[in-house]
Amino acid sequence: QVQVVQSGGGLVQAGGSLRLSCVVSGDTFSINYIGWYRQAPGKQRELVARINSGGTTNYAESVKGRFTISGLNAKNTVSLQMNSLKPEDTAVYYCHVDTLVTTYWGQGTQVTVSS
């Protein structure tokens, strides 16, 4: 069993920055990767970024160069640093944990970018 707790997010003007954090506890030995997804109103949930247990990262094309995912260390905390935010980044962001057995989702965090 894994517990996932998110923090961060909020309201920011375009061009600003926000940081999201995801703390994972429990059976963390079985984690393959931790990622961030987002879902805007009326749209499908999409992958934003993820990092695996070896430190390899992947990003959606729309956030490359602006967002940085880091962590998945002994403390099992993964952060998403979001810079140069755009109104189209507005969405609910979810932490996603993939393990050898199943997957887990965080509770979701609203990120709103005003123009």
N, C-alpha and C positions, 0 to 999 in steps of 0.2 A: 504494500500500500504506500502511496506517495501523496503528500500534501503539497499544494501549490498556492502560494500567496503572492499576489501582485501589489505593487505600490507605484505611485507616481502618476503622471498624466495631468490633465487640466486644460486650461484655456491659455492660449498664447497668440500673439500677433504673427502674421506671416513674416518669415525671416528669423523668427525666434527659435529657441531650443527648449527641449524637454527631455527628461530622463525617466525611463521605466525600469523597475526592478522586479525580479521574480525569484523568490526564495523557495527552494524545494527541500523537503524533509521527508524522512521515512526510509523506504528501501531504495536509496539513491544509487546503490551499487549497480543497479540494472539499467541505468539511464544510457540510451544511445545518443540522443541529442535533445536540446531544448531550443525552442524557437518562439518567435513572435508572429502572430497572425493578426489581421485586422478585418473588420467588417463595417462598411459604410452602409447607410440606409438604402435599401433596395438593391444592394449588391451582394455577391457571394463573398464568403470569407476567403481571404487570400494570404499566402505566405509573405511575410515582410523580410524576415531574416532568421537564420538558425545557426547554431554552433554545435558541433558534435564533441564526443568525449575526447577526441584527439586534437581539438582546437580548430578544426577546419570550419570555415564560415561560408554561408551562401546568402545572397541578397536578391531581392526583387530588383529588376532593372530600374524601376521607378524611384528607388531609394538609394541606389549605389552612389557613393561619394558624399552622401548626406547623413546616413544612419550608420552606426557602428554597434555591433553586438559583441559583448565580451563576457568572460566569466566561465562558468562550468568548471570551477576549481574545487578544492577540497571543501569550500564553504557552500558549494552548490547554489550560488547566487549568480544569476545571469542578468545583465543590464543591457538596455537598448538606449544608446545616446542618439537623440534625434536633433539634428541641426538643420538650419535653412528650411524650416518647416513651411509647407504650402497649404493653402486651403483644402486641396485635394487629399491631404494626409488626414483630414478629419475622419474619425472612425472610432469604433470601440476596439481596443487592442487586447488580445488574449495571449497569455503565455501558454505554450503547449509543450508537454513533456512526453517524449517517446521512450518507452522502456522495452525490455525484452519480452514483457508479458502483455502490456496494453498501453494505452495513452491516457493522459490526464490534461485537463484544461483548468486554467485559472479563472477567476471570477469575472474578468473583463474590466477594462479601465477606459474611460472616455478621454479622448484627445480631440480638442477642438481648436482649429487654427482659423483665426479671423483675418479677413483681407483688409 
